[in-house]
Each structure stands twice: as structure tokens, then as C-alpha cells.
Amino acid sequence: MTTQFSYEEAFSRNLGWFTEAEQARLRRSTIAIAGLGGVGGIHLLTLARLGISRFRIADFDTFGVHNFNRQVGATMSTLDRPKIEVLAEQARDINPDIEIECFPQGVSPDDPDSFLKGADVYVDGLDFFAFSARRATFAACHRLGIPAVTAAPLGMGTGLLVFSPQGMSFEEYFRLEGCDETEQALRFLVGLAPAGLHRPYLVEPSRIDLANKRGPSTMIACNLCAGVAAAETVKLLLGRGDVRPAPWGLQFDAFRNRMVRTWRPGGNNNPIQRLIIAIGRRQLLKQITRA
């Protein structure tokens, strides 16, 4: 016997946390997600299970064995398949009526507006080192009046930042202009999690190699990212709940059972941030010298 899909039945268990009117609003909302790897893929599926029914997704990569530890779409049956194709199929399996516009070439730093057209919220899923595309996309969000959410997988936790069109911009917070890629990586990492809750239990620091664009990851962190990013997205869409945009930030670490809310006026230009960046720069230099 074939069961027919019913939106109302599929997402009825959301009711109580959302009113029927709010669930209908989620259904009409449009979310843009760039990058469908460790966090981007699970962002899409989490938001789809909340009943959000319109997406614009971008990714140019394919799945490999090295993705198995953290990427929800990576399995033996999806090896070498485009991530965007696999994740779109999985989202449609959750909601056959879902509307997904795919950008299989990824987000163009020269034209992020085309990707963001009609989006109510942008949720960042780009690779950590995709600085050109990320800077262009966040700048476009700020200019177009689109709130942007980023939740970074850090150790066994997550660092959350929300950028409001009325508040501090991504560039004002991270201050990446004029920096080489290694310096951008350092500033981005420090800016994502000023509290640094993940650092004390990093047992092999040599596994972090910003110069060669490598670092450790866990599925624990990706799952936590999806939860906190989805919660912020829902608050933005429904207009209720406490949303504190940058320079406010939040880091939760499950391994240490700790949560810290941070406030860094000036972003990475804050004296505390500048000190942490300077220390990180010296550590990087030592790492490169030893290599």
C-alpha cells in the first residue's frame, strides 16, 4: 500500500513549539545554503524537517571517502556523486513538495546576488577556507538586507554568529581585507570562537595546518551546528526569540559541558582578539619553521 505524502501530517509534531500559522510561514520561507559538506548538508536536512519548503543550494564538489567522518550525505553509495545532487534527493525524500533551486557551479564571488535572490535567511555551509566566496556572499547579504547565520564546527562543539543587515557586517567583524590566505584563516578561526572552548582538549595540535588547508573535524560538531543554526533561523523567520547579532557570539562545547556568550566590540580589532591573533601568528610561524 502506498502512503500519500501530506505536509500537515509530516510536520504535525512541530506544532506546539510552533503555531499552525507559524508552521505555514516556515513552509513559505526561502533559505539559501552555500556549501553542502560537513555543516551545509545537515543544515539542509534539518531545516527541511522543520517544514521549510523553499531552498536555494550551491555546491560544486563530489563525495569522497575522506568525507565519511562528518558529512551526512557521504556513503558508499554516493561516492563520487555531486553533493548537491545527493542532498537535493534526500531533502525531496523528506518533503516531495519541496522547491529546490540548485547551483551546481557553487556561489560565484562575482555574482552572489543571483544565488541569494528571494532568500529570507542565508545559512553558511561553505568550506572553512572558501574565503573569497564567503566574503562576497556575506557582503551581498548585508547589502540586500538578508540576515546571515554561521555555525562553525569546533572540536566537539559549535561557535555561532549571526550577521544582521542593520548591524556589524562580516568584514567589519573579521577584518580579512588585505590579508593573505593563512592570515585570513587565522582571523576567521579566532573570530568564530573568541572563547576558545575547544582548544584545551586538542591532543595533537600538529593536525591543524592552516597553511596547507587541513584540520580535524567531528560529526558531533556538525550535528550541534545544525541545531543551533536552525534555531536561530527559525527565530529570524518567525520574529520571536532572542537573536543577538555580531559582535555578540555564542560557543557551546559538548565535550567540556560549557557554553559561553561572547561580546567583542570591534570584532577582530578588539584588543583581546588582536592579542589572540598575535599569539596564533607566532604559533603558526613556529609550525612552519619546524616543517
C-alpha positions in Angstrom: 0.0 0.0 0.0 1.4 3.4 -1.0 1.1 6.2 1.6 0.4 9.6 0.1 2.6 12.5 1.3 0.8 15.1 3.5 2.6 18.2 4.6 0.3 18.7 7.5 0.8 15.2 8.8 4.5 15.1 8.1 5.2 18.2 10.2 2.4 17.9 12.7 4.8 17.1 15.6 6.3 20.6 15.2 3.1 22.1 16.4 3.2 23.1 20.0 6.6 24.6 19.5 5.2 26.5 16.5 1.6 27.6 16.0 -0.2 26.5 12.8 0.3 30.0 11.4 4.0 29.8 12.2 4.3 26.4 10.5 2.6 27.8 7.5 5.1 30.7 7.5 8.0 28.3 7.6 6.5 26.4 4.7 6.6 29.6 2.6 10.1 30.7 3.7 13.2 30.5 1.4 16.6 29.6 2.8 19.8 29.9 0.8 22.6 27.5 1.8 26.1 27.7 0.1 28.2 24.6 0.6 26.7 21.1 1.3 29.6 19.4 3.1 30.0 18.9 6.9 27.6 21.5 8.1 25.8 22.6 4.9 24.3 19.2 4.1 22.9 18.7 7.6 21.6 22.3 7.7 19.5 21.5 4.6 18.0 18.3 6.0 17.4 19.8 9.5 15.6 22.8 8.0 13.6 20.6 5.7 12.4 18.5 8.6 11.2 21.8 10.2 8.9 22.1 7.2 10.7 24.8 5.4 9.9 24.2 1.8 11.9 26.5 -0.4 15.7 26.4 -0.8 18.5 27.7 -2.9 21.5 25.5 -2.6 25.0 25.7 -4.0 28.0 23.3 -4.2 30.4 22.1 -6.9 32.1 19.2 -5.1 31.6 15.4 -5.1 31.7 13.0 -2.1 34.8 11.1 -1.2 35.8 8.6 1.4 37.5 11.4 3.4 34.1 12.9 4.0 32.7 9.9 5.8 33.5 11.1 9.4 31.3 14.1 9.3 29.2 14.6 6.1 25.6 13.4 6.3 25.4 12.7 2.5 28.7 10.7 2.3 28.1 6.9 2.0 29.5 4.1 -0.1 26.5 4.5 -2.5 27.2 8.2 -3.0 30.9 8.1 -3.6 32.0 10.4 -6.5 28.4 11.8 -6.9 27.8 15.5 -6.7 27.0 16.6 -3.2 24.2 19.0 -4.4 22.5 16.1 -6.3 22.6 13.7 -3.3 21.4 16.3 -0.8 18.6 17.5 -3.0 17.4 13.9 -3.4 17.5 13.4 0.4 15.6 16.6 1.0 12.9 15.6 -1.5 12.6 12.3 0.2 11.6 14.2 3.3 9.2 16.5 1.5 8.3 15.7 -2.1 6.7 19.1 -2.5 9.9 20.9 -1.6 11.1 23.6 -4.0 14.9 23.5 -4.5 16.9 25.6 -6.9 20.3 24.2 -7.4 23.6 26.0 -8.3 25.9 23.1 -9.2 28.8 25.5 -10.0 28.8 26.9 -6.5 28.5 30.5 -5.5 30.3 32.9 -7.8 32.2 35.6 -5.9 31.4 37.8 -8.8 27.6 37.3 -8.7 26.3 36.2 -5.3 23.1 38.2 -5.8 21.8 35.6 -8.3 22.2 32.9 -5.7 20.6 34.9 -2.9 17.6 36.2 -4.9 14.4 35.8 -2.8 16.1 34.3 0.2 14.7 35.2 3.7 17.8 33.9 5.5 21.3 32.8 4.4 22.8 29.8 6.2 26.6 29.4 5.7 27.9 26.0 4.8 31.0 26.9 2.8 34.3 25.2 3.3 36.3 26.8 6.0 38.9 28.0 3.5 36.5 29.4 0.9 37.2 33.0 1.8 36.6 34.7 -1.5 33.1 33.2 -1.9 32.3 33.6 1.8 33.3 37.3 1.9 31.3 38.1 -1.3 28.2 36.2 -0.1 28.1 37.8 3.4 28.7 41.3 1.8 25.8 40.7 -0.6 23.6 39.6 2.3 24.4 42.8 4.2 23.7 44.9 1.1 20.5 43.1 0.2 19.1 43.1 3.7 19.3 39.3 4.3 20.2 38.0 7.8 23.1 35.6 7.7 23.8 32.7 10.1 27.1 30.8 10.5 27.7 28.0 12.9 31.2 26.7 12.9 32.1 23.1 13.9 34.9 23.4 16.5 36.2 20.2 18.2 33.1 18.7 19.7 31.1 21.9 19.8 30.0 24.9 17.8 30.5 28.6 17.5 27.5 30.7 16.4 27.5 34.1 14.8 24.5 36.0 13.3 25.0 39.0 11.0 22.1 41.4 10.8 21.8 43.8 7.8 21.2 46.6 10.4 24.3 45.6 12.4 28.0 44.9 12.1 29.0 43.4 8.8 31.1 40.2 8.2 34.0 42.3 7.1 33.8 44.7 10.0 33.8 41.8 12.4 36.5 39.5 10.9 38.7 42.2 9.1 40.1 40.0 6.4 40.7 42.7 3.8 44.3 42.8 2.6 45.3 39.6 4.4 46.9 36.5 2.7 45.0 33.2 3.0 46.9 32.0 6.0 46.2 35.2 7.9 42.5 35.1 6.8 42.3 31.5 8.1 43.8 32.6 11.5 41.5 35.6 11.8 38.4 33.6 10.8 39.2 30.9 13.3 39.8 33.3 16.2 36.7 35.4 15.3 34.4 32.4 15.1 35.0 31.3 18.7 36.6 34.1 20.9 36.0 31.9 24.0 38.2 29.1 22.6 36.4 26.3 24.5 37.7 23.7 22.1 41.4 24.4 22.5 42.2 22.6 25.8 41.4 19.1 24.5 43.1 19.3 21.2 45.5 16.3 21.7 47.5 16.7 18.5 47.9 20.4 17.6 50.0 19.5 14.6 46.8 18.2 12.9 45.8 21.8 12.4 47.7 23.1 9.4 46.2 26.3 8.2 48.9 26.9 5.7 48.0 23.7 3.9 44.3 24.0 4.5 43.9 20.9 6.7 42.3 20.4 10.1 40.5 17.8 12.2 36.7 17.5 12.4 33.9 15.5 14.1 30.3 14.7 13.3 29.5 15.7 16.9 30.3 19.3 16.0 28.3 19.2 12.7 25.2 17.9 14.4 25.4 20.7 17.0 25.9 23.3 14.3 22.7 22.2 12.6 20.7 22.5 15.8 21.9 26.0 16.8 21.8 27.4 13.2 18.3 26.0 12.7 17.1 27.6 16.0 18.5 31.0 15.0 17.0 30.7 11.5 13.6 29.9 13.0 13.8 32.9 15.3 14.7 35.1 12.4 11.8 33.8 10.2 9.2 33.9 12.9 10.3 37.2 14.5 10.3 35.8 18.0 13.1 34.7 20.4 16.3 36.5 21.4 18.7 37.0 18.4 21.9 38.8 19.3 23.9 39.6 16.1 27.7 40.2 15.9 29.7 41.4 17.8 27.7 39.0 20.0 28.6 35.4 19.6 27.9 32.0 21.3 30.1 29.0 21.7 28.8 25.7 23.1 31.2 22.7 23.7 29.6 19.3 24.5 33.0 17.7 25.5 33.5 20.3 28.2 29.8 20.8 29.0 30.3 24.5 28.7 28.5 27.4 27.0 29.9 31.0 26.8 28.2 34.0 25.2 30.8 36.4 23.9 30.8 40.1 23.1 33.7 41.6 21.0 33.0 45.2 20.1 35.2 45.9 17.1 35.3 42.2 16.2 38.9 41.2 15.5 40.0 44.7 16.1 39.1 44.3 19.7 42.3 44.3 21.9 41.6 40.8 23.2 41.1 39.5 19.7 44.3 41.2 18.5 46.3 39.6 21.3 44.9 36.1 20.5 45.6 36.6 16.8 49.2 37.7 17.5 49.7 34.6 19.7 48.3 32.4 16.9 50.5 34.0 14.4 53.6 33.2 16.4 52.4 29.6 16.8 51.9 29.3 13.1 55.4 30.7 12.4 56.9 28.0 14.8 54.9 25.3 13.0 56.1 26.4 9.6 59.7 26.7 10.8 59.6 23.1 12.3 58.2 21.8 9.0 
